[in-house]
Amino acid sequence: MTAAELSALLPAMLPRLWRFALRISGNRHDAEDLVQCACVRALERAHQLAPGTAPLSWLFSIVQSTWLNELRARNVRNGAGPEWDDRLMETIADPAAKSPEQHAMNGQIIRAVHRLPDAQRVVLLLVAVEGLSYSEAADVLQVPIGTVMSRLSRARQAIGSQFTEPEDEPRATGGADREKIGT
């Protein structure tokens, strides 16, 4: 693919790239810089886009690797990782939220996704939010498809465990039950 062909496709992909960058960086300024850097890299390397590869998946991969490089550079500079600002996600309107209860639940889900390890969060965002197939996500992250499936399963379990009802407290047992247990 040529840079001219890719530049014609970029405007349609920018909203999804920015949304993905915002979710992995957690910061509007970082997301803007990340998308800009990824687009420049993609245009400089448009000739490297393999035939049959979806340009959006390829760009997601560039965003992801650019972010990882930025995190490494920050860790080297000051030894601290990025901070997540939950208030940022609350500024993004959700047209599907129809009640305060739904809005509160959406906030809980966002916080639950934030608490996931980075590897699980990124896979969840690519598959569940961006709609990539397991195979496409594996290509973006340059990991085996089984790793994507495993990370996604663990992410779903971790989030699900935060929203399950607590087990009923154990009931007092009668004497017959104590004899079975041996106490």
C-alpha positions in Angstrom: 0.0 0.0 0.0 1.2 3.5 -0.7 1.2 6.4 1.7 -1.3 8.2 -0.5 -3.7 5.2 -0.3 -3.3 4.9 3.4 -3.8 8.7 3.9 -7.1 8.4 2.1 -8.2 5.7 4.6 -7.0 7.4 7.8 -9.8 9.9 8.4 -12.4 7.1 8.7 -10.2 5.2 11.1 -9.2 8.1 13.4 -12.2 7.9 15.8 -11.6 4.3 16.5 -7.8 4.8 16.8 -8.3 7.7 19.2 -10.9 5.8 21.3 -8.5 2.8 21.6 -5.6 5.2 22.4 -7.7 6.9 25.1 -8.6 3.6 26.7 -5.1 2.3 26.9 -3.5 5.5 27.9 -6.2 6.9 30.2 -5.3 10.4 29.3 -6.7 12.6 26.5 -3.4 14.4 25.9 -1.5 11.1 25.7 -4.2 9.6 23.4 -3.9 12.5 21.0 -0.1 12.3 20.9 -0.3 8.5 20.5 -2.6 8.6 17.5 -0.6 11.3 15.9 2.6 9.4 16.3 1.0 6.1 15.1 -0.4 7.8 12.0 3.0 9.3 11.2 4.7 6.0 11.6 2.0 4.2 9.5 2.4 6.7 6.7 6.2 6.4 6.8 5.9 2.6 6.7 2.8 2.2 4.5 4.9 0.0 2.1 5.2 -2.5 5.0 1.5 -3.1 5.2 1.2 -6.7 4.0 -1.4 -7.5 1.4 -4.5 -9.0 3.0 -3.8 -7.3 6.4 -6.6 -5.0 7.5 -5.2 -1.4 7.7 -7.2 -0.8 10.9 -5.7 -3.8 12.7 -2.3 -2.8 11.5 -2.8 0.7 12.9 -4.1 -0.7 16.2 -0.8 -2.7 16.4 1.2 0.5 15.8 -0.8 2.3 18.5 -0.2 -0.5 21.0 3.5 -0.8 20.3 3.9 3.0 20.4 2.2 3.1 23.8 4.4 0.3 25.1 7.5 2.1 24.0 6.2 5.3 25.7 5.6 3.5 28.9 9.1 2.0 28.8 10.6 5.4 28.2 8.6 6.9 31.1 9.7 4.2 33.4 13.3 4.8 32.5 12.9 8.5 33.0 11.1 8.5 36.3 10.4 5.0 37.5 6.6 5.6 37.6 3.9 4.3 35.3 0.9 6.1 33.9 -2.0 7.2 36.1 -5.6 6.4 35.2 -8.1 9.2 35.6 -11.6 7.8 36.0 -13.1 11.3 35.6 -11.9 11.2 32.0 -14.1 8.2 31.1 -17.0 9.9 32.8 -16.8 12.8 30.3 -17.5 10.4 27.4 -21.3 10.4 26.9 -23.0 7.0 26.7 -26.2 7.4 24.6 -27.4 4.0 25.7 -27.5 5.0 29.4 -31.1 5.8 30.2 -31.1 6.0 34.0 -28.9 6.9 36.9 -28.7 3.2 37.8 -27.4 2.4 34.3 -24.9 5.3 34.5 -23.6 4.0 37.9 -23.3 0.5 36.5 -21.3 1.8 33.5 -19.0 3.6 35.9 -18.5 0.3 37.9 -17.7 -1.5 34.7 -15.2 1.1 33.6 -13.5 0.8 37.0 -13.5 -3.0 36.8 -11.9 -2.8 33.3 -9.3 -0.4 34.7 -8.3 -2.8 37.5 -7.5 -5.5 35.0 -3.8 -6.1 34.2 -2.7 -4.2 31.1 -2.4 -7.4 28.9 -6.0 -8.4 29.7 -7.4 -4.9 29.4 -5.9 -4.4 26.0 -7.3 -7.7 24.7 -10.7 -6.9 26.1 -10.7 -3.5 24.5 -9.6 -4.9 21.1 -12.1 -7.8 21.0 -15.1 -6.6 23.0 -15.0 -2.9 22.3 -13.3 -2.6 18.9 -14.9 -5.8 17.5 -11.7 -7.4 16.3 -11.7 -11.2 15.9 -9.4 -13.2 18.1 -7.1 -13.7 15.1 -7.0 -10.0 14.4 -6.3 -9.2 18.0 -3.5 -11.8 18.0 -2.0 -10.2 15.0 -2.2 -6.7 16.6 -0.5 -7.9 19.8 1.8 -10.3 18.0 0.9 -13.2 20.3 -0.6 -16.6 19.6 -4.4 -16.7 19.3 -4.5 -19.0 22.4 -2.9 -16.2 24.4 -5.7 -13.8 23.3 -8.4 -16.4 24.2 -6.8 -17.0 27.6 -6.4 -13.3 28.4 -9.9 -12.5 27.3 -11.3 -15.4 29.4 -9.4 -14.3 32.5 -10.5 -10.7 32.0 -14.1 -11.7 31.7 -13.8 -13.9 34.8 -12.2 -11.1 36.8 -14.9 -8.6 35.8 -17.7 -11.1 36.4 -16.4 -11.9 39.8 -16.7 -8.2 40.8 -20.4 -8.3 39.9 -21.6 -11.6 41.3 -23.8 -11.8 44.3 -21.9 -12.8 47.5 -22.6 -16.3 48.7 -25.1 -16.6 51.5 -23.4 -16.7 54.9 -23.0 -20.3 56.2 -26.0 -21.3 58.3 -25.6 -22.7 61.8 -25.6 -26.4 61.6 -27.3 -28.8 63.9 -25.7 -31.5 66.0 -26.2 -34.1 63.3 -24.2 -32.0 60.8 -21.3 -31.6 63.3 -21.1 -35.4 63.7 -20.7 -35.8 59.9 -17.9 -33.2 59.9 -16.2 -34.8 62.9 -16.3 -31.8 65.3 
